[in-house]
Amino acid sequence: MAKKSVLARSNKPSKFSTRETNRCFKCGRKRGYMRQFDLCRICFRELANEGKIPGIRKSSW
C-alpha cells in the first residue's frame, strides 16, 4: 500500500506532463501497472482469480 501522502501527490496536476505517474487505483502501486485495467499486476491477479474482471479468466492448455 502506498502512503496517503503519495497518493494525494499523484492525484495533483504535475508541473510537467512527463512527471505524471500511473498508479493502481486500488492500492496505489506504481510498478507493474496495466494501463488497460488501471490496476497493478498483483491487484489484477487477485480480481481475475475472483472472477471480478469480465472477460478475463485463468489460461490453461
Secondary structure, 3 states (H helix, E strand, C coil): CCCHHHHHHHHCCCCCHHHCCCCCCCCCCCCCEECCCCEEHHHHHHHHHHCCCCCCCCCCC
